[in-house]
Amino acid sequence: MDQGNSKNGSHLPESGNTLIIVLIIMFGQGSWIALNGLWVELPVLVSLGIPEGFNIATWLVLIIQLANVGPLLFTIINYLTPSQFHLELQTNYIITALGAVVTFLLIFLWDEYSVWKLTGKTHSTALLICAFVLSIVDCTSSVAFTPFMSRFKSVYVTWYFIGEGFSALTPSIFALVQGVASNTECIANQTFIYENDTHEIRCYSWVSRQKAPRFGPGIYFTFLFAMAAACFTSFLLLNILPLSRREQQVTDSTNQGKANDSYQYEMVADGDIKQTKSNIGTPVPKKPIRFYLSVFTILGIVNALSNSVLPSVQSFSAGGYGLKTYLVAATLACVSKPLAAFFVLVKPMNKLLFVGGVALVGISVGSYCMLTAFMSPSPPMQQTVTGRGLIVCAWVVSSGCFAYVHANIGWILRREPDNRSLLIWFGVITQVGSLIGACVMFVVLTFTTALVPYYEDPCKDQVSCDITNLI
């Protein structure tokens, strides 16, 4: 491995092997790509007439919460098994393969409907079953993928979080190509012509209608299958390639609590990172319990907001400024996630005060997003460029801050003694925080009228009548 270039006697962290980095990014991208991809495809599915209509989103929220049985079982079984047995290896083989198989089935079964005897209504049975299995896959990845990354040198953990950020960005971009965000158009339903000796008055009856997407759900789910298959293939190669094994630093139960990287990265007085050669087996002091409690508290709050609370209100918040603003805000927010994780690679921080400060910035800016959501359909400065610019910036900054905190905490825990157990808890707290946030928002969205959507009329700027001078 090439070491970082020195500068004033200090060193930057090593960059890692390029092939392994690519495999880890593809592996990380598969963590939540199935569910994220399903979410962004919902407008197209609704426009094509699935039985549940817009209620499909409520079904999906319920299914995801039930799917938390996956990480729960993983955590229980991992606790009951001997410490030298690493459950995540077998688990990841199962869930990555299952994700690829189920996304493949979605290509052909997404529009298979049946009547449920219990309700007497038609439902998207195959779609809902596939969504449940994919929810188990993605929820379990939170507790199984990160402990697997503890096998690799510290530098690779951040690349994993960069890949995880792409799990939201990649399907969003593909959905934009499909035309999912601009699927309404305004057409002249009727034209009325009135004439006299000097004028012709032509009046129109404008109506909005759904535009056909550039390609159907079958092709879109083919893309999701390709990404899921790439995740499985990447995980397989990360396990069998000799090059990958050389980039791993696996510790057994007797070595937990000892340094397991040949290079340690320490903070120096000016805040830079210093790379120092250390002996394998040099004890690394454990942090006090209150440190881990603080870290996991921050992690839980950040994931409750970033994975559940804020995504639930984005259509009310940014959507209140129009479809184009919502599209820009949602897309750039997705872009900010891998960029924020990449910043951890460039400048990681092990100071909890700094990480907490970034989280506080994200919470503060996210509060503005919440405010605009609860003020919908008339958010502040709705018809101004300033208002639209502020809401886009708010979503980008809050998403970026939360992604940075999430990735930086993962980097901190990877460098701690007993990092495998800590990264399992990292995944557990991520899911617990997300679950609590989702339950709160499910109640708010289902049983209250606090959030009112803004419906933009695509025909609002159309001219009702025009007059032509005949003389």
C-alpha positions in Angstrom: 0.0 0.0 0.0 1.2 3.5 -0.8 1.4 5.8 2.1 0.1 9.3 2.1 2.4 12.1 1.1 3.9 13.9 4.0 3.4 17.5 4.8 5.2 19.3 7.6 6.0 16.0 9.2 2.4 14.7 9.2 0.7 12.2 6.9 -2.7 11.8 5.3 -4.4 8.4 5.7 -3.7 5.9 3.0 -6.2 5.8 0.1 -6.6 2.1 -0.2 -6.6 -0.2 -3.3 -8.7 1.1 -6.2 -10.4 -2.3 -7.1 -11.3 -2.9 -3.4 -12.7 0.6 -3.1 -15.0 0.0 -6.2 -16.2 -3.3 -4.8 -16.9 -1.7 -1.4 -18.8 1.2 -3.0 -21.0 -1.3 -5.0 -21.5 -3.4 -1.9 -22.5 -0.3 0.1 -24.8 0.9 -2.7 -26.8 -2.3 -2.4 -27.6 -1.6 1.3 -30.8 0.4 0.7 -31.1 0.7 -3.1 -34.1 -1.7 -3.3 -36.4 0.2 -1.0 -35.1 3.6 -2.1 -35.7 2.6 -5.6 -39.2 1.4 -4.8 -40.1 4.7 -3.1 -39.1 6.9 -6.0 -41.1 4.6 -8.4 -44.3 5.0 -6.5 -45.7 7.9 -8.6 -45.3 5.9 -11.8 -47.0 2.8 -10.2 -49.9 5.0 -9.0 -50.3 6.7 -12.4 -50.5 3.2 -14.0 -53.4 2.3 -11.8 -52.2 -0.1 -9.0 -55.2 -0.9 -6.8 -53.9 0.8 -3.7 -53.5 4.2 -5.4 -51.7 6.8 -3.3 -52.3 4.6 -0.2 -49.5 2.4 -1.4 -47.1 4.7 0.5 -48.9 3.9 3.8 -48.7 0.2 3.0 -45.0 0.5 2.4 -44.3 2.3 5.7 -46.2 -0.4 7.6 -44.3 -3.2 5.7 -40.9 -1.6 6.5 -41.7 -1.5 10.2 -42.7 -5.2 10.2 -39.5 -6.0 8.4 -37.5 -4.9 11.5 -37.9 -8.5 12.6 -34.8 -9.1 10.4 -32.3 -7.0 12.4 -33.9 -8.1 15.6 -33.3 -11.8 14.9 -29.8 -11.0 13.7 -29.0 -9.2 17.0 -30.5 -12.0 19.1 -28.8 -14.8 17.3 -25.5 -12.9 17.3 -25.7 -12.4 21.1 -26.4 -16.2 21.6 -23.6 -17.4 19.3 -19.9 -17.8 20.4 -17.8 -14.6 19.9 -15.5 -16.3 17.4 -18.5 -17.1 15.1 -19.1 -14.1 12.8 -22.8 -14.3 11.8 -22.7 -11.4 9.4 -20.8 -13.4 6.8 -23.5 -15.9 6.2 -26.2 -13.3 6.7 -24.8 -11.1 4.0 -24.6 -14.0 1.5 -28.3 -14.7 2.2 -29.6 -11.1 2.0 -27.6 -10.0 -1.0 -28.6 -13.0 -3.0 -32.3 -12.6 -1.8 -32.2 -9.0 -2.8 -31.1 -9.9 -6.4 -33.7 -12.7 -6.7 -36.6 -10.6 -5.5 -35.8 -7.5 -7.6 -35.6 -9.9 -10.6 -39.1 -11.2 -9.8 -40.4 -7.6 -9.6 -39.6 -7.1 -13.3 -42.4 -9.6 -14.1 -44.7 -9.5 -11.1 -45.1 -5.8 -10.2 -48.6 -5.6 -11.8 -49.9 -9.0 -10.7 -53.1 -8.3 -8.6 -55.5 -10.5 -6.7 -58.6 -10.2 -4.5 -58.0 -10.7 -0.8 -60.8 -12.7 0.9 -60.3 -10.8 4.1 -61.0 -7.4 2.7 -62.8 -8.3 -0.5 -60.7 -5.8 -2.4 -58.1 -6.1 -5.1 -54.5 -5.6 -4.0 -51.0 -5.6 -5.5 -50.2 -8.9 -3.8 -47.0 -9.7 -5.6 -45.6 -6.2 -5.2 -46.4 -6.1 -1.5 -44.8 -9.5 -0.9 -41.7 -8.4 -2.8 -41.6 -5.1 -0.9 -41.8 -7.0 2.4 -38.9 -9.3 1.5 -36.8 -6.4 0.2 -37.6 -4.5 3.5 -36.2 -7.4 5.5 -33.1 -7.4 3.3 -32.4 -3.7 3.5 -33.2 -3.4 7.3 -31.0 -6.3 8.0 -28.2 -4.8 6.0 -27.9 -2.0 8.6 -26.8 -4.5 11.2 -24.9 -7.0 9.0 -23.0 -4.9 6.5 -21.1 -2.6 8.9 -19.7 -5.4 11.1 -18.4 -7.1 7.9 -16.6 -3.8 7.1 -14.8 -4.2 10.5 -12.7 -6.9 8.8 -11.1 -4.2 6.5 -8.7 -1.4 7.3 -10.2 1.7 8.6 -9.9 3.7 5.4 -12.4 1.4 3.6 -15.2 2.0 6.1 -15.7 5.5 4.8 -15.8 4.2 1.2 -18.6 1.9 2.4 -20.6 4.9 3.6 -20.0 6.7 0.3 -21.5 3.7 -1.4 -24.4 3.8 1.0 -25.1 7.4 0.0 -25.3 6.3 -3.6 -28.1 3.9 -2.6 -30.4 7.0 -2.5 -28.8 8.9 -5.4 -28.6 6.3 -8.1 -32.3 5.3 -8.2 -33.3 8.9 -8.0 -31.3 9.8 -11.1 -32.6 6.8 -13.0 -36.2 7.8 -12.0 -35.5 11.3 -13.3 -34.5 9.8 -16.7 -37.7 7.8 -16.6 -39.7 11.0 -16.1 -41.1 10.1 -12.7 -41.0 13.7 -11.4 -42.6 15.5 -14.3 -45.4 13.1 -15.1 -48.2 15.8 -15.5 -48.9 18.0 -18.4 -51.6 20.5 -19.4 -53.6 20.0 -22.6 -56.5 21.9 -24.2 -59.5 19.7 -23.6 -61.9 21.8 -25.7 -61.6 24.9 -27.9 -64.4 27.4 -28.4 -64.2 29.9 -31.3 -66.4 33.1 -31.4 -66.3 35.4 -34.4 -67.8 38.8 -35.3 -66.9 41.2 -38.1 -63.7 42.4 -36.6 -62.5 39.8 -34.0 -62.0 36.1 -33.5 -62.0 35.0 -29.9 -60.5 31.5 -29.3 -61.1 30.1 -25.8 -59.7 26.9 -24.3 -60.7 24.5 -21.6 -57.5 23.3 -20.1 -57.1 20.1 -18.1 -54.0 18.4 -16.6 -53.3 14.7 -17.2 -50.6 12.2 -16.4 -47.7 11.9 -18.9 -46.6 8.5 -19.9 -43.1 7.7 -18.5 -40.2 7.3 -21.0 -40.1 3.6 -20.0 -42.2 1.4 -17.8 -41.6 -0.2 -14.4 -40.3 -3.4 -16.0 -37.2 -1.6 -17.3 -36.9 0.4 -14.1 -36.9 -2.8 -12.0 -34.4 -4.3 -14.4 -32.1 -1.5 -13.4 -32.7 -2.3 -9.6 -32.0 -6.0 -10.3 -28.7 -5.0 -11.9 -27.7 -3.0 -8.9 -28.7 -5.7 -6.5 -26.8 -8.3 -8.5 -23.7 -6.0 -8.5 -24.0 -5.8 -4.7 -24.0 -9.6 -4.4 -21.2 -10.0 -6.8 -19.1 -7.4 -5.0 -19.7 -9.1 -1.7 -18.6 -12.4 -3.2 -15.4 -11.0 -4.6 -14.6 -9.2 -1.3 -14.6 -12.6 0.3 -12.8 -14.7 -2.3 -10.2 -12.4 -3.9 -6.7 -12.8 -2.5 -6.2 -9.0 -3.0 -9.3 -8.4 -0.8 -7.9 -10.7 1.9 -4.7 -8.8 2.0 -6.7 -5.6 2.7 -8.4 -7.2 5.6 -7.3 -7.1 9.2 -9.4 -9.8 10.9 -9.2 -10.2 14.6 -10.4 -13.1 16.7 -11.8 -13.0 20.2 -8.4 -13.1 21.8 -7.2 -10.0 19.9 -10.3 -7.8 20.6 -9.2 -4.7 22.4 -5.9 -4.5 20.4 -5.0 -2.4 17.5 -5.8 -4.1 14.3 -4.5 -1.7 11.6 -0.8 -1.6 10.9 -1.1 2.2 10.7 -2.9 4.3 13.3 -4.4 7.8 12.6 -4.1 10.2 15.5 -5.3 13.7 16.0 -2.5 16.2 16.6 -2.7 19.7 18.1 -3.6 21.6 14.9 -6.4 19.2 14.1 -4.6 17.4 11.3 -4.3 13.6 11.1 -0.9 12.0 11.8 -0.2 8.5 10.5 2.1 6.6 12.8 3.5 3.1 12.5 2.2 0.8 15.3 2.8 -2.7 16.3 0.0 -5.1 15.9 -1.2 -6.0 19.3 -0.5 -2.7 21.0 -3.4 -2.1 23.4 -5.8 0.7 22.5 -7.4 2.3 25.5 -11.2 2.0 25.7 -13.4 5.1 25.9 -15.6 5.6 29.0 -19.1 4.3 28.9 -20.5 7.9 28.8 -18.6 8.4 25.5 -20.4 5.5 23.8 -23.8 6.6 25.3 -23.3 10.0 23.8 -22.2 8.6 20.4 -25.2 6.3 20.2 -27.6 9.0 21.4 -26.4 11.3 18.6 -26.6 8.4 16.1 -30.2 7.5 17.1 -31.4 11.1 16.8 -29.7 11.7 13.5 -31.1 8.6 11.9 -34.6 9.2 13.3 -34.5 12.6 11.5 -32.6 11.7 8.3 -34.2 8.3 7.6 -37.8 8.8 8.8 -39.0 12.2 10.0 -37.6 14.5 7.3 -38.2 12.2 4.3 -41.8 11.8 5.4 -42.4 15.6 5.2 -40.2 16.4 2.1 -43.2 16.5 -0.3 -45.0 18.9 2.0 -41.9 21.0 2.7 -40.1 21.4 -0.7 -43.2 20.5 -2.6 -44.9 23.6 -1.2 -42.7 25.7 -3.5 -43.6 23.8 -6.6 -42.7 20.5 -8.4 -39.5 21.8 -9.9 -38.2 23.0 -6.5 -39.2 19.7 -4.9 -37.3 17.9 -7.7 -34.1 20.0 -7.2 -34.2 19.8 -3.4 -34.7 16.0 -3.4 -32.0 15.3 -6.0 -29.4 17.6 -4.5 -30.1 16.2 -1.0 -29.3 12.8 -2.4 -26.1 14.2 -4.0 -25.0 15.7 -0.6 -25.0 12.3 1.1 -22.0 10.6 -0.7 -20.2 13.9 -0.8 -20.5 14.3 2.9 -19.3 10.7 3.5 -16.3 11.5 1.1 -15.5 14.5 3.3 -15.0 12.1 6.2 -12.4 10.3 4.1 -10.6 13.6 3.6 -11.0 15.0 7.1 -12.2 12.5 9.7 -12.7 13.8 13.2 -12.6 11.8 16.4 -13.7 14.7 18.6 -17.2 14.0 19.8 -17.8 17.8 20.4 -17.3 18.5 16.7 -19.5 15.6 15.6 -22.2 16.8 18.0 -21.9 20.3 16.6 -22.4 19.1 13.0 -25.4 17.2 14.2 -26.8 20.3 15.9 -26.4 22.3 12.7 -28.3 19.5 10.8 -31.1 19.5 13.4 -31.4 23.3 13.3 -31.6 23.5 9.5 -33.8 20.5 9.5 -36.2 22.3 11.8 -36.7 24.9 9.0 -37.7 22.1 6.7 -40.2 20.9 9.3 -41.5 24.4 9.7 -42.2 24.8 6.0 -43.9 21.4 5.9 -46.3 22.3 8.7 -47.0 25.6 7.0 -47.9 23.9 3.7 -49.8 24.7 1.5 -48.6 28.3 2.1 -44.9 28.1 3.3 -43.0 31.4 3.8 -41.8 33.2 0.7 -43.6 30.7 -1.5 -43.6 32.6 -4.8 -40.1 34.1 -4.5 -36.7 33.0 -5.7 -35.4 33.5 -2.1 -37.9 31.2 -0.7 -37.2 28.5 -3.2 -33.4 28.9 -2.8 -33.6 28.7 1.0 -35.6 25.5 1.0 -33.3 23.8 -1.4 -30.2 24.9 0.6 -31.9 23.7 3.8 -32.5 20.2 2.5 -29.0 20.0 1.1 -27.3 21.2 4.3 -29.4 19.0 6.7 -29.0 15.9 4.5 -25.2 16.5 4.2 -24.7 17.2 8.0 -26.6 14.0 8.9 -24.7 11.9 6.4 -21.4 13.3 7.7 -22.3 12.5 11.3 -23.5 9.0 10.4 -20.3 8.2 8.4 -17.9 9.8 11.0 -19.4 7.9 13.8 -18.9 4.7 11.8 -15.3 5.7 11.3 -14.8 6.4 15.0 -16.3 3.1 16.1 -14.2 1.1 13.5 -11.0 2.4 15.2 -12.2 1.4 18.7 -11.4 -1.9 20.5 -14.0 -4.5 19.9 -15.0 -2.6 16.8 -17.1 -5.5 15.4 -19.5 -5.4 18.3 -19.6 -1.7 18.3 -20.5 -1.7 14.5 -23.3 -4.2 15.2 -24.7 -1.8 17.8 -24.1 1.0 15.2 -26.5 -0.8 12.9 -29.0 -1.6 15.7 -29.2 2.0 16.9 -29.5 3.2 13.3 -32.6 0.9 12.9 -34.0 1.8 16.3 -33.8 5.5 15.6 -35.3 5.1 12.1 -38.1 2.9 13.6 -39.0 5.5 16.3 -39.0 8.3 13.8 -41.2 6.3 11.4 -43.7 5.4 14.1 -44.1 9.0 15.1 -44.6 10.2 11.5 -47.0 7.4 10.8 -49.2 8.6 13.6 -48.9 12.2 12.5 -49.6 11.5 8.8 -52.4 8.9 9.4 -54.3 10.3 12.3 -53.9 14.1 12.1 -54.4 16.8 9.5 -51.3 18.8 10.6 -49.7 18.3 7.2 -51.6 19.6 4.1 -50.1 19.0 0.6 -49.7 21.7 -2.0 -51.1 20.8 -5.3 -49.5 22.7 -8.1 -51.8 23.3 -11.1 -49.8 22.8 -14.3 -52.5 24.8 -16.2 -52.4 27.9 -14.0 -50.3 29.9 -16.4 -52.3 29.0 -19.5 -54.3 31.7 -21.3 -58.0 31.1 -21.2 -58.8 33.1 -24.3 -57.0 35.0 -27.0 -58.3 37.6 -29.4 -57.3 37.8 -33.1 -58.0 41.0 -35.0 -59.6 40.1 -38.4 -59.1 43.6 -39.9 
